[in-house]
Amino acid sequence: VIKNVKEQSETQLFVDSPYVGLYRNSSSLYCKEMASLYAHIEMARTLKNSKAAVVMCGYRSNIEGVPTIYDAILGDDWMCLKLSDTVKNCMVVKAGEKKDRATEYVWTNRIPPERAKLHLSMIDYKEKISEDEYWEKIRQACLERRVDGKHIAEYCECYHRLYGKELIEI
């Protein structure tokens, strides 16, 4: 759908796919899952130069020093704005337990209207980082073991699929 309408400047896209599995508690929450980092890179690359107005929801990386992939893919004309904290609606809890809270963000290729400040921070959280810088920071975080083993494996698999070479030696 995105590929069919992204060149239409009169189109507005609200992209709320399952969030990157590396940035959430579980990567198997949905009937139709899209947890892989690779899938999100492909989606972001498709949206990057969209003429359509795009608002895309997601989480930022929650590991210190590990950047968020959308910041590296989406161009300088995109912004990342924080939504108010929300309850994790997909989280399953036992009776009487409370669901965790999460901070959600939106990436957009348009300047939001003034009234958006009722729901958005209006501070641009987007880190200015290239894809090469992104992968170098990921490499360092993996080598320093700031990333757990299964996530290291996913970063390595994704890097190999994208570039045909190894991110680190496992």
Beta strands, then each sheet from edge to edge (+ up, - down):
strand 1: 12-15
strand 2: 53-58
strand 3: 79-82
strand 4: 86-87
strand 5: 101-102
strand 6: 105-108
sheet 1: 1+ 2+ 6- 3+
sheet 2: 4+ 5-
end
